[in-house]
Amino acid sequence: MRTSSFGRCSSSEFQLPESFATSSPATGGRAYGAMMPVFLNDLRSNHHKELVEITLELENDAVVLCNLTPAAAYSAPNASPSSSSGGGDGGGGVARSLSITSRIRRKFPWLRSLSSASVESVVAAEDPVTTARNARKMRAKLERTRSSAQRALKGLRFISKSGEASEELWGKVQERFSVLAKDGLLAREDFGECIGMEDSKEFAVCIYDALSRRKERRVSSINREELHDFWLQISDQSFDARLQIFFDMADINEDGRITREEVQELIMLSASANKLSKLKEQAEGYASLIMEELDPENLGYIELWQLEMLLLEKDRYMNYSRQLSSASVNWSQNMTETMPRNDIQRLRRTLQCLALEYWRRGWILFLWLVISASLFGWKFYQYRNRSTFQVMSYCIPIAKGAAETLKFNMALILLPVCRNTLTWLRSTGARKFVPFDDNINFHKMIAFAIAVAVAIHAGNHLACDFPLLVNSSPEKFSLISSDFNNKRPTYKSLLTGVEGVTGISMVILMVISFTLATHHFRRNALRLPSPFNRLTGFNAFWYSHHLFALVYVLLLVHGQFLYLTHSWYQKTTWFYISVPLLLYIAERTLRTRRSAHYMVKILKVSGLPGNVFSLIMSKPNGFKYKSGQYIFLQCPKISPFEWHPFSITSAPGDEYLSVHIRTVGDWTQELKLLLTKEDDNLPTVKRGATFGELIQLDQRGQPRLLVDGPYGAPAQDYQRFDVLLLIGLGIGATPFISILRDLLNNTKTMDEAGEPSNTETSQATRSDESSNSFTSSNLTPGGNKRARRTTNAYFYWVTREPGSFEWFKGVMDEVAEMDHKGQIELHNYLTSVYEEGDARSTLITMIQALNHAKHGVDILSGTRVRTHFARPNWKEVFNKIASKHPFSTGCSIAGCQYWQRS
């Protein structure tokens, strides 16, 4: 609380007993503010001088001087020393002073029990170390502001994200209480589950114990009323109340002090709640770090105000080692300018974004649907006007229309999987109009259309036109008898003929292939009993897909033995599928010959946490690739047929080829065992791959590896954009490591050549806001096109395993060390830790900020890149980058999103 301003204060108002000399901050069990006697002594010795108005803040067991101003009203001529002491005509001033004095004495009992005669001896005997600490305490109190307290309040939430205990939340707590309580009492062990901390029961028990100690008794269970009292305390919106709970969790012996051992226990508790085993092992060192910062006097303990200071100044600690971007200074101002002002503008902006994002997919999909519908309509109209319609009605035109679209899609489905052709097309102008990044999605869409066409075509034949043909009258059959050699066929003869056998065979093979290609089978989501479990997984999908080689042969045969079509030029199946099929066969032949030529030698294998290992290989002669592309690997010793794709993590300028592989299937597990077994003479290294490192190893006894590629991927076109937003999830960050390395190599090369960096060139070209984005993005001030136009990259890596940061630890450190111009920003997010602001991660956040400020190293990743908790706010991320680069073209990978501002 804060007192009113004192009117007159003199020594007679503060009588200190003789026993004061025997009490000190070190012996009384509690430190009662060592600077208070000094203040009173000075006041007593100078009571005859001009009076002043003093404002004090009373909080817990401390008195803090907040304001000191001359009291002109009390220095009037009629004021006398006797009135100053309370014995004259002070009137209201004396009464007010005495009232405040009584409040102070009620707040601090030691003022009643101590004598004034001992003040001088206490001052003389006061420890300089204690004086220094109390001076720091006063400064901390004076520097505390409401805004900093509000920011810190966000970092001490015990329940919801907002920290408020709404009636809805309390209702859920009561429901859980009714389930968990026995005889109307909730056990201490069930407290965490009851308040919604099911995953952090140890942490919740610690909160329970801290709140129980306030009742001056330890209880093993509580009733509903006590639970409500606990709930109100942990949901209190007061920063001081929440901080006191957090302090009490560590202050087990209730002496108002926290020792290093108690800090260590709280760190281990927070680490356990967040499943951070490595941090738990290092708890002792981090406890010493906190004590070193908060206890410079080496008293061996810290108090509440010191913990408060660390929490309030967390952001200041982090800013010591955080590079500030000049482009982010006017961040909020730019955001305000670009935000739509009304619903119409917001709708217009949304439609613009959708159009920019989906127009290429839209026109391709529209063209495909128009062609398919046109072919169906053309064939339907053709058979609608033939004599066969008189016999088989609408069944035959529908079946033939579906067959025509089926032939078209059977040809088209091969194009999205011609990887070499697509890789070449990505480098041409066609990429501006065709979404090559969606080739697999388009492949799946065509497969669905084929399945629908097969169902319509085969269903109409088997259930509609075949029965109508077999049961037709002689008069109707005579109209088409010449197509069947003037002999009425039977249902059995239609099925056992060449057309029937090939058709039914194709349907069976397609059903097998399509079923094993579905998500549940391909991703091992189904658990089938042996031996049917072999039908799930990637291998079943891979081998069953090769049944389509037989399907295409049957399709060609099927198209040559038609009952109602006899002219060769009218049998159009070969016309549809010949060119795509030849192209696909040429692709497979090229891949086979090239893989035999691209045989690599293994240079290094690094075992990494999270079932990941990195593989560094020699680069084959003539092997050229772009950052973001991927390759296929085959190990004939494991399987001579299986090829598996992996993103390239090395840069194009490196002398080696590297990939990072996660062991999630049979093939990768066998490859890891093969590479790491003892008799291969191939050492393993338990650390991350280092940038630019190349180690020559003994090549004897190595397994043989074949490489096929490189193949195009969405990330390979990153140089077409000024600004990149790279988003990696877990092992999906691998292609972006290659991009980061390539950007660093380019920057290093330009620095050595003395050329201006892309960042500097970009700033120069964008100084005139009237220039359009194309000019400023593609041309140098001299008008020449730049070979490399990317100026900034923002890498967001989201993972749930702390050990994942070991995968690219060396790369991230070297990015932070070599990127002097701030071209690259790295952001790590760990989703297994509770979000920043949750009380369970508050202490971890404090340690992280302190360690980063002192040593420049993050406690979770072990790198210079700070780790954030939970998931990013993507809307805020996109808006921030768009505001910092308003006249740039940007791309988020995967999935391009433009933020160019018109």
N, C-alpha and C positions, 0 to 999 in steps of 0.2 A: 504494500500500500504506500501511498505517498501522503506525507503530512502536509498541513497548511504551513504557510510561512510563519516562522517565529516572529513574535513582536519584540520582546526584550528577553535576553538570556543573560544570566549572571551565575556566578559560582554558587550562590546560595540555593539555587534550584537543583543542583546535582551534588548530593551528599554521598560521597563514597566511603564505605566503612573501612576500618583498619585492616580487615582481612583481605583487602584487595591485593596486597603485596604478595600474598601466598598463592594467588591464582594467576595463571598465565595461559596463553593459548595452547601451550603444550601440555598442561597438567590438568586442566579442568574437564577433560573428557570431550569438550567442544571448544572451538576457537570462537570467542565472543567478540571479535573485532578489535584487534590490538591497537588500532589507530584512534579508537574512541576516547580512551583516557588521555591521550596526547591532546586531542581537541579540547577536552574539558579542562585540562590543566592550563592550556593557553587561554581559554576563556576566563578562568578564575583569576589569572594574573593580570589580565587586561580589562577587568570589568569596569574600571573607572574611565576608560577611553570611549571614544565615539562608538555608538552601537551600530550593529549591522543586522540586516534581515537575512536569515539562513533558511534554505529549503533542503530538507533531508528526505531520503527515501528509505523506508523501513521495509525490509524483506527478509523473511526467515529470521536469522540471528545476526543480521548485518545492518549497519547504518551507513548510508552512502551520501556524501555531500554532493548536492546537485546544483545549488545556486547560492551566490553570495553577493548581496547588494547593500549599499549604505541605507540605513534606516533613518532618513531625515526627520521623520515624524517624531522620533524619540530623542532627538538632539535639541529639542526646543529649550528655551531658557528656563521654563518651569520644571524641566526634568532634572532630577538630582540623583546622586549615588544611592540614597536610601530608597528612592522610588525604583531604581534599577534593580535593587535586590528584592523588590516585592513588598517593602514595608511602607511606601509612601503613597502618593496619589496617582499611581499607575493606572488605576481604573481598569478599562477593558483590556489594555495591553497586558497588564500583569495577570489578569484572570486567564487570558488566552494562553500566555506563556506557561502558567501553572497547569492548565488543562493539558497542553501538549506534553509537558514534563511528566505528568501522571501517566499518559498513554505510553511514553517511552519506558517508564518504570514497569508498567504492566507487561510490556512486550519483552523487556530484558530484566528478569528477576535479579541478575547479578548487580544491577544498579542499586537495589535495595539492601543487598547483603554486604556490599563493599564500602569501605570508609574512604573519605577524601584524603586522609593522611598518608595513604599508600600510593597515591598517584605518582609522586616523584620517584619512588623506588621502582615502580613498574616501568616507568619510562626509561630509567637508567639501566634496568636489567633486561630490557626488551632485546630479543634476538634480531640482529640485522637481517638474517635470512627471512624471518617472519615479516619484518617491516617491508622488505622487497616484495614479498608475495602479496601483502595487503595493498601495496601501492599498485601492483599490477591488477589486483581485483578492482580497485577504484577506477582505474583507467578503463577496464573492460566494461564496468557498469555505465560509465559516462559515454562510452562509444556505442553502446547498444542502442539501436534504433528500432522503431516499430516495423519498418520495412524489412529489416534483416530478420526480425523475429517472425514475421509472416512467412518469409521464404523458408526459414528453418522449420516452421510448423508443417510445411508440406513434406518434410523429411522425417516426420514422426507420426505415421499413421499406423494404428494398431488394428483397424478393422477395414472399412471400405476405402476405395480410392479417394473419395472426398473427405474421409475421416469423420463424417457425420453419422451418428447413430439414428437413422430414420426409424419410424414406427414399423416399417416393413421389415427392416433388418432385425429389430428387436422381436417382432412376431416370429420370425424364423428361429431365433435363439430360443424363444419359449417353446416352440414346437420340438426342437431338439432336446431341450431340458426335459420335456414330458417323456421322451423316449429313453433318455440316458439315466434319468434320476431313479434312485431306488429309495423307497420310503420317503419321498419328498426331498432327498438330499443328492446333490451332484458331487461325485467323487472328484478328487483333485486331478486324477489322471484323465478324466473325461472333459475337463474344462476347455481344452483346445478344440476338441471336436464340437463342443456346444457353441462356441463363439465363432466358429468358421475357420479355425486353424487346424484342419485335419492333417495337413502335411507337415505341420510344425508343432507337434504336441510338446516336445521338450521346451521350446521357446514359450509356449503358452503356459506351461507349468511354472516357468520362471516368473512370468507375469503374475500368476496366481499367488506364488509365494511372496512376491513384493507387495501385493495388495493385502495379503493376510497379515503381514508384519505390521501394517498400519493399525490393525486392530489389537496390537500388542499380544497376539496369541496365534499359535500355529494350529490350523484346523485342516483336517483331511477331507472335509466335505462342507458344502454350503447349501443353504436353501434358496428358494426362488427370490426372496427379498434381498439376500446377500448377493446373489448373482446379478440382480438389477443394479445394486450399488456398485459392484465391480464394473458392470457394463457402462454405467454413467461416467466412471472415472477414466476408463480407457478411451471413451469417445468424447471426453472433454475437449472443447475447442481452444482452451487456453494453452499457449505454448509452455508456460511454466509448469502447468499440471502434467502435461505429457512428458516434459523433460524430467520432472521429479520421479515419475514412474520408471522411466528408463534408467535414471540414476539409482533408484532403489533396487532395481533388478541386479545390479552389481554390488551394491552396498549390503552385503549379507548380514554383517554384524551390526548394522544400524548405527555406526559411529559418525556418519556424515562424511566419511572419507572412503576413497577407493584406492586400494593398493594395486601394485603391478600384478599380483596373483589374481585379484578379482577382475581386473581388466582382461587378463588372459582367459579366464573362465568365460567371460561374456563374448570374447572373440570366438572361442571354440563353439559356444552355443549358436552364434550367428552363422558360423561356417557350416555347422551341422544342419541347421535349418535350410540352408541354401545348397547343401550337398557339395561343398567345396572341400574335399579331403586334403588337397595340397595346402590350402590356407589354414586348415586346422592343424596341420603339422608345423606350420611356421608361426603359430599363435604367440609363442613366447617372444620371438623377435619383434613382432608387430606391437606387442604390449610394451616392450622396452622402447619402441619408437614413439609411442604415445606418451609415455612417461617422460622421455627426453624432451619432448616438445612442450608438454603442459607442466612439467615439474622441473624447471631449470634450477631451482634452489636445492634439489635433491633431498626433499623432506620425506620422500618415500610414499607420498599419497597425493591425490588430487581431490578437489572438491567440486561441488555442483557448478559453480560459476565457470570453472575451467572447462568442464565438459560442454557447457553452454557456449563458451567462446569458440571451441573447436567446431561445433555444429554451425554456429552463425558465420564463421569465416571459412567454411569449406570451399566455397567458390573462389575466395581469394587465394587459397592454397593452390587450387587447380590452375588459376591464371598465371602462376609463376612459370609454368612449363608449357603453356598453351600458346601457340602462335596465333596472333590476331590477323584477320584478313581485312585489308583496307576496303575491300568491296562489300563487306558486311556491315559497315558502320551505319549506312542509311538503309538498312534492311527493312525495318518496319515502315519507313517512309515510302519506299518503293512498293511494298506490299499494299499499302493503302491506295496508292495511285492505280494499281492494276486490278484491284478487286471490283467486280461488277456492283453497281449501285442500286439496281432494282431487279425485279424478277424477270423482266423481259431481257435485260442484258445478261443475266445469269443463264437463261435458257438459250440465248444466242451463243454465249461462250461454250456451253455444254454441247450444242449441236456442232459448233466448229471443231471442238476437240474430237468428237465422235467421227466427224467426217475425215479429219486428218488421220485418225487412227485406223479407220476401217474402209476407206474408199478403195484401196487396192484389192482387199479381200472381197469387197462388195461387187466390184465389176467382174471379177473372175467368177465368182459364184453365180452372178446373174447370167453371164455368157454361157456357163456350163448348163444351167437350168434351161435356157432358151434353146440350146442345141439339142439337149435330150428331149425336150418337149416337141421340138420340130421333127426330130427323127421318129418319135412315137406317132405324131399326127400324120406324117407322110405315109408311113407304113400302114397305119390304121385306115387312112383314106383309100389307099391302094387296094387293100383286101376287102374293104367295104363295097367296092364296086366290081368285085370279081364274082364268078359263079359259085365259088366255095362259100360265100356268105349265105347263099340260099340253103346250103346243107348244114353248116355249123354256126350260123347266126353270128352274134357279136363275139363269140368265144375266139374265133380264129383271128379277127383283126386285133383284138386285145393281146393275144398271145404273140402275134407277129410284131406288134408295136413294141412290146416289152423286149422281144428278142433283138430288135434293132438297137434300142438303147443299151442292151446288155453287151452287144458287140463293140459299141463305141466306148463304153466304160472299161471293158476288158483290155482295150488298147490304151486308154488314157491312164489306167492305174499303174502302168509300168513307168511312166515318165517321172513321177515324184521320187522314185527310188533309183533313178539314174544319177548317182552322186557326182560322178566326174562331170557330167553335162551340167548339172546344177551349179557346181563349183565354178565352172567356166562362165556360165550365164550371170553369176553374181558380179563378175568383174566387168560386165557390159552395161549398156544403158537400160537393158531390160529390167534391172533391179528397181528402177524408178516406178515401174508399172505392175510388176508381178511380185507378190509376196513369197519369195522363195523360202523364207523362214518358216512358213506354214506348210511345207511340203508333206510332212507326215500327217498333219491334220487333214489335208486335202486327200491324201491317200486313204485315210480311214473313212472319209465321207464318200468317196467313190466306192469303197468296199461295201458300205451300207447300201448304196444305190444298186450295186450288183446283186446283193442279197435280196432286195425287194424285187428286182427284175426277174431273178431266177424263180422266186416264189410265184410271181404272176404268170410267167411263161410256163413253167412246169405244172403249176396248179391248173391253169386253163386247159392244157393238153390232157392231163390225166383225169380231171374231173368234169370237163365240159365238152370240148370239141371231139375227143376220141369217142366218148359214149354217143354223141350225136351222129358221128360218122358211121359207127358200127350199126346203129339202130335206124339209120335213114331209110326212107322208102326207095324202091327201085327207080322211081321217076326222078327223085332228087339226086340219087347216087350217079345216075347216068350223066348228070351235068359235069361230074369230075372223074368219071370212071377211067378216062385216059391217063390220069395221073397215077392210077394204081393198077395199070395193065389190065383194065376191064375186069378186075376181080375184087369183090368186096373184102377188105381186110377184117380180121378179128382183133379183139382187144389184146389178145396174147401176141399176135403177130406184130402189132404196132409196138409192143414193149420189147420184143425179142429181136426186132430188126436193128440194123446198124444205127439208125437215128435214135431208137429207144434205148439201146444199151449204152451208147456214148453219152446220151443225155442224162440217164440215171447215174452213170458212173461219175460224171462231172458234179452232179448234185451231192453225191456222197462225199467226194473229196473236198468240195467247198465247205460242207457242213463241218467236217473235221478241222479243216484249216481255220475257218472263222471262229469256231468254238475255242480252240486252243490259243487263239490270238486275243481273246477277250481279257479284260483287266484281271479278273479273278484267277484265271488259269495262268496267265503270263507272269503275274506278280506273286505267285505262290500264296494267294489269299485263301485258297481252298485247301483243306486238310483231308486228303483222300486216303483210304487204307491201302496198304501194299497189296498188289503191285500197281494199283491205279494211281499212286502218288507220282509215278513217272510221267503222268500226263500233264503235270503242272510244272511251271518254271520256264525259264528262258529257253532251255534246250528243246523242250517239247514244241514251243512256239517256233523256234528256228527251223527245226527239221520238218515240221508239218507245213510250214510255208513253202518249202521246196516241192511239195506235192503239186503246186501250181504249174510246174514244168510239164507234168503229165496232163493237167487240165487243159493247157494250151494245145497240146497235141490232139487231145480228144475233141477240142473245140474246132480245130481245123477239119478233122474227119467228119464231125457232126455237120459242119457247114457244107460239106460236099455231097451228102446223101440226104437231100431234102425231098419230101414226097410231092410237094406242090410246085417246086421250082426245078427246072431242068437245064436252062441255058447257063453257061459258065460265068458269063458277065453279070448274071443276076444273083449269083452266089457270092455275096460281098464280104463274107467273113475274113477271107484272106486279105481283102483290100483294107480292112480296118486295122488288123493286128500285125501285118507284116513289117511295117517300118518300125513301130515301137518295139516289137519283139527282136528284130535285128539289132536295134540300138542297145537294148538291154543285154543281148548276148555279147555284143562287142564290148560293152562295159565290163562284164564279168571276165571276159578274156583278158582285157587290159589289166584288170586288178590282179588276176592270177599271175601274169607275166611280170608285172611291176613288183609284186610282193616278193617274188623269187630274187629280184635284183636288189631290193631294199632289205638286205639282211643286216642286222645291227649287232654290235657287241655291247655287252652290259658293262658299264663303267663303275656303277655304284648303286647300292641298295640301302635305303635308310628306313629303319623301322620307326614308326611314329605312333603316338597314342590314337585311340579310337579305331583300332583295326585298319589302319592306313599305312601304306608304305610307298615311298617314292622310288622311282626307277629312272636312273640316268643312263642313257645309251649314247653310243656314237652316232653322229649324224651321217646318214648315207650320202655318197657322192651324188651331187645334183639334186638333193632333196631341198626344196624351197617351200616355205609356208608363211602364213600370216598369223599374227597373234589372234587368238580366239578360235582357230581352227582345231580340228581333232583328227586322230588317226585310229586305225584298226590294228590290233595286235593279235598275232597267232603264235601259239607255242605248239609245234608239231608233237612234242613229247607228251603233251596233255591230250590234244585232239587235232587231227590234221584237217578238220573241217570248220572248226569254230573260230570266228573272228569277233572281237569285242572292242567297242569304241571307247576311247579315252581322250579327254581334252589335253592339249599340249600346254605345259606350264613354263617351258623355256621360251626365251625371246628369239625372234628370227636371227638376230645378230650373234647369238651364242654359238659356241663351237660344239655343243652337244644337244641332245634331244631328251627332254624329261617329261614324265607323267606322274601323277599321283593317283594311286589305286586304292580303293576301299574294298575290303574283303567282305562281300555281301552275298556271294554265290559260290557254287561248286568250283567254277573255273578259276576265279580269283583266289580262292582258298588254296587250290592245288598249285597255282602259280607261286603264291607266297611260300608254301612249303618247299617247292622245288628250288626257289631262289635262296632260301635261308638255311637249307640243310647243310650239315657240316662238311660233307664230302664234295661240295661244289667249289670249295676254296674261294667263296665269295663272302667277304666280310659284311656284316650289317652294322649300321651306325644308328644310335638312339638319339638323333638330333635332326633338326630340320635342314633341308637342303639350303646351302649357302649360295648366294647370288654370285654367278661368275666362276664357281669352283668347278674344277675338272680334275678327276683323280684317275690315274692309270692303274688298273688292277691286273692281276694274273688272269689271263683269258682261258686257261686250261680248265676243262670240265664244265664249262658254262652250258646252260640249256640254250637251244637254238630259238631265236625270236625272229619273226617276220613282221614287217611293217607295211601297211597299205594306207595310202593317203598322200597328201593331206586332203581333207574334205572341208567344204565351206560350212560355216555356222553363223548365226546372227551377229556374233561379236566381231567377226573379221572386218567389218566395214566401219569400225570405230573412227578411223581417220577422216571420214567424211563429215564429222561433226566437230564443232568447236568445244563443246562441253559434254562430258560423259558422266552418267550416273550408273555405276556398276554395282549390281545387287547380287550377292552370292549367298546361298543357303547351304550351310554345311560344306560337303565336298563339292557342291556346285560352284564354289568360288574358283575352281582350278583355271578356267579359261581367262579369268581376269588377272590372275597372277602374271600370265604371259603378257597381257596388255600393259600392266604396271612396269614390268621389266623393259618392255619395248619403249615406253615413254621415257624411262630413266636413261636408257641407252641413247635415245635421240637427243635428250637434253645434254647428256655428257658429251656427245659428239659435237653438238653445236657450240658448247662452251669451249671445247678444245680448239675449234675452228675460229672462235671469236665472233660467231654470228649471233645476232639478237635472238633471244628465245621466242617461242611462239606466244608466250604470255605477254612479253613486252610488245611484240608486233601487234598482237590483238588489241592491247590497250591503245596503241597509237592509231590503229585503223578505226577504232570505235570512238575516238575523241570527238568526232563530228557526228552528232546524233541524227543528222539529216541523211546520212548515207544509208543505203538499204542494207539488209542483213546479208544478201548474197555477196555484195562487194566487200563488206567488212569481214566476211568469213572466209573468202577464197582468195583475195588479192592482197598483196603486200602494198605498202605505200607507193612503191614504184610501179604498181600495176601488173607485176608478174605473179603467176599462180604459185602458191606454196605447195611443196610436195607433202608437207605435214601440217595439218591445220588445227589439230587438237591442242587446246590451250590449258584446259583444266579437267581433272578427273576426280570424282568423288566415289570412293569405294566403301560400300556398306556390307559388312560381313556378319550375317546372323547365324548363330550356331547355338546348340543347347549343351554342348560338351566343352568344359574348360580346356581339356587336352587338345582340342582342335587347333588352338592357337599355336601349338608347336609345329604344325604342318608347314607354315610359311613364316615362322618367326624370324629367320634370317632375312627374308625378303622385306618384311615390314620394317625391321630395324634399318636396313639400308635405304629404304624409301625415305624414312625420317631423317637419315643422315645426309643423303645426297640431294634431296629435294630442297635446295636453299631458296628457291623462288616461290615456294608454296603452290606448285603446280598440281600436286596430288594431296587430297585429304583422305585419311583413313579413319573409318569408324567401325569398331568392333561392338557387337551386341551379343550378350550372353542371356539366352532366354530361360535358363535353369535357375537364375537368381531372381529374387523378387524385385519388382520394379523399383527404381529410385524413388524414395519417399516412404516406402514401407519400413516399419520399425525393424523388421527382420533383416533388412539390408542396410540400415542406417549406419551401424558401426563399420561395416565393410566399406561403405562410401567414404566415411571419415578417414579410415586407414588408407584407402586408395588415393584420396586427395593429398593426404600428408606425405605418403611415400612418393607420389608423383612429383610433388613440389620439392622434396629433398633430394631424391635420387633420379628423377626423370624416368622412372620405370613403373609400368602398371603391374599391380600385384597379381592380377589374374592371367594376363597374356604373357607377362615377362618381357614385353616389348615397350617401346616408347609411345605406343599407340594406346590411348585410354580405352578401357572397356566400359560400355554402357550396359545397363541392366534392362531385361525384358525386351520388348520389340519396338522398333522405331515407329514414330508417328509419320507415316509415309506422306500424308497430305501436307504436313508441315515441312518435310524434307523437300518435296517437289516445289512447294511455294517459295521456300528459302532460296533454292538454287536458281529458280526462274527469276527471282527478284535480283539476285546478285549478278546475273548475266542476261539482262533484258533484251539485248540486241544480238543474241547468239542462237545458233541452231544446236539443239541438244538431243541426246538419245539416252534412254534408260534401257539397259541390257539385262535380262532378255525382254524383248518387247519394246519397240521404239516409241517414245512419246516426245513430241516436239513441244518446246515451251517458248518458241519465238514470239515475241510481242510485236504486234503491228503498230 
